[in-house]
């Protein structure tokens, strides 16, 4: 029988926790909505100041106020892709064994020896 090498579990292979994912999505959402507010304020200032090229700046601000909330909601409700669907994994195939990473033959497993004598 061929012995398999002991393969430790790497912490870098662990996915991000649900709390970390939620926190990063919340930060991204707040940042994008802040950009939307900045577009609204910039548009109001440009109209009030009768800025040159107003015909160019107002549609850009309006586009930012319409598209950014839509994108913010889409990205806030999105989750990271599953490992098999990641683009980087399509280029670099990892070698995976059929056995779990911590599997050891019975003779190599640490076990507690209990003495029957007092």
GIPEGI-V947104 format. One record per pair of residues at least 12 apart in sequence whose ideal C-beta (glycine too) atoms are under 7 Angstrom apart, sorted by the first residue. I is the first residue (numbers start at 0). J is the second residue. If there is no record, write none. Layout:
# GIPEGI-V947104
i->(I I)
j->(J J)
This chain:
# GIPEGI-V947104
i->(2 3 3 5 6 7 8 8 20 20 24 27 27 28 28 31 31 31 32 32 34 34 35 35 35 35 38 38 38 39 41 42 42 42 45)
j->(104 96 98 103 100 100 100 101 78 79 75 74 75 71 75 67 70 71 68 71 63 67 63 64 67 68 60 63 64 64 60 57 60 61 57)
